[in-house]
Amino acid sequence: MVLGAQWDLETDTSINEIRKEMSVREVMTSNVVVANINSSVLEIAREMIRQKVGSVIITEDDDPVGIITEADIISKVVVNNIVPSTVVAGKIMSSPIIATKPSTNVIEAAEQMTRCNIRRLAVIDGDRMVGIITDRDILTISPGLNTILESLIELHRDESNFVEESGIERGICQRCGAYTDLTLMNGLMLCEDCKEEEGYYD
């Protein structure tokens, strides 16, 4: 009981420090992958693989108008047996983009993700997109933030029916802390990256 109280105290202290000091600008990814609204889903999927990213910002006339994630491609194209080269980005993107400012505190960004039931926020400075911040970015800051993102994870348990139908389980990887699809390996729930690093292959 004392240990639990000590953990709670340390967690609260960590979160309070981050709330005061760390902004989205400090943890966001500034190298954002973008694609035109008329790009095919096949082109976007290939770019995701090439850039090793889980999402692409969709633009129209250089303005960000939507976002496509791996889950969008699987749930809206693959499971419906649609040929990816015949579908354009504008048909499956999530829009409008939900955004935050670079000066926003990371705790507030996490809370915004929870409220909006999303895993990524575009970061916009004025009328210019300067980066993207994900739940994984936030989780890497401090283990204490797991408590804030628990509700975010719960919200995503029913995000896509294809997850349950295919037997894929989503959650936090027990090695890297990423919220993603997991596979049970030697008693650990691991993401694809960590599974490969450990030498496990399907």
N, C-alpha and C positions, 0 to 999 in steps of 0.2 A: 504494500500500500504506500509506503514511504517512497519506494522507487517510482511508482506510478506518479505520485505527486511531484517528485523531482523532475521526471520526464516532462510532465505538463508545464512545469515552471520553465524548464529550458526551452521548450517549444514556444511558449508564449513570449519569452525573451527574444528568441531568434526572430519570430514573426514581427514583433514590435520594432526591432532594429531594422529589419528590411522595410517595414512600412514607412519608417522615417527617412531611410537613406537611399534605397535602390530604386531607380527609375527603369521604365521599359527600355529606354535608350541603351542602358548598360547591358542588357541581356538579349535584345532582339537580334535577329539575323538581318543584316542590311543587304545581302546579296539575294534579292528576291527573283525567283524564276517567273517570267511572264510569258503569255501567249495571246495571240490575237483571237478575238471572238469567233472568227471564221475558221480557225485551225481545227483539224479533225481530232477526234479523241485518240486516234492511233498516234498522231504526231505528238500530242500532249503526253500520252503514256510513255512513249519513247524518250521524250525529254525528261520526264520524271526519273526514269531509270538512269539516263545519262548523267543527270545532275545529282542523283541520289537524294531526291526530295519527296515528300509525301503530299505536296500540294503545289498548284500553279495559279498565279493570279491572272485573270482574264481581262484583257483591255480592249477598248473600242476607241479609236482615234486617240490612242495613248493615254486614255483615262481608265483607271481601274473600275470595272463594272461587276466583277464576280470572282468566284474562286471555285476551282475544281480540286477535289481530293481523291485519294485512292478509293475511298469508300464510295464516292459518287460514281466512279468508273465501274466498280464492281456491281453496285446495287442498281444503277440505271442503264447500264449497257450489257455487261457480261451476263448477269443472271436472266436478262431478257433475250439473250441470244441474238443481240444486234451486232452487226459488223462494225467495229470501231472506226474504220475508215469512212463510213457513210454517215457518221454523226458529227456535227460541229459543236464546238465548245459552248456556244450560246444556248444549246438545247438542254444541257445537263448541269450547267454551272449553278451554284448557289448565289443568289443576288437579292438585295444589295450586299456589298461587303460591309461587315461590321468592323469598325476601326477604333483605335485609340490614339492618343498623342504620345510622342516620345517622352514627354515629361511626366506621364502618368506613373504612379507608383505600381510596382509589380503586384502587390497584394490587391490593389484596385483592379488591375488587369485580370487577375485570377478570378476575382468576384464577378467581373463582367462576363468572362467566359462561362461561369456557372449560371448566371442569370439568363444568358442567351443560348445556353446548351450547345456551345461550340468548343473546339479545341485550338482554334487559331484566331488571332486578331491581326488585321492589317494595321500598320503604324503609319499615320499620315501627319505630316507637318505642313500646315496651311492647306494647299491644294496638291501637294506632292507626296506620293507614297515613298517612304524612306526605309521601310523594313517590314518584318513580320515577326510576331512572337507567338510561340506555341506553349501548350501545357508542359511539354517536355523541357523547354527552356526554363520555365518557372520551377519545375521539379528539381532541376539540377542545382538550384541556388541553395536550398536548405531542405533536409529531410523533414523539418517541421512544417513545411508547406503542404505535405501530404494530407494533413488534417483539413486544410482549406479546400483541397481539390477532391476530397472524398465524394462530395455531392456531385462534382463534375463527372467523376467516373460512373456513379450510379445512374446519372442522367443518360449516359451513353450505352448502358447495358441494352437498352431497347432501341438504339439509334437506327439499326438496320436489321430487318428480319433475316437477311441472308446470313448474318453472323450466327444466329441460332440454328438455321436450317443446315448450314454447312458444318456445324460442330466446332467452329472456331470460337475460342474464348478470348475476350478482351479484358485487359487489366494492366497493372503496372509490372513491367519486367523486373524480376527479382535480382537482376544484375545491374542494369543501366538505369532503371527507374522510368523508362519510357512507357506511356500509356498507348498500347497498340494490341494487335493480335498476338496471342501467346500460345506456346506449345509446351506441354509438360515433358521435361527431360531430366531424368535422374532426380526426381523429386522437386525440381525447380520449374517455375513458370518463366519461360524465356521468349524474348522477341526473336525475329528471324536473324537479325544482326548478331545477337549474342549466341544464338544457336550455332551459327556458322563459325564464330570465333572459337567456340568450344569444340568444333569439329563434328557437329551433328548435321546430317543432311537427310532430306526426305527420300 
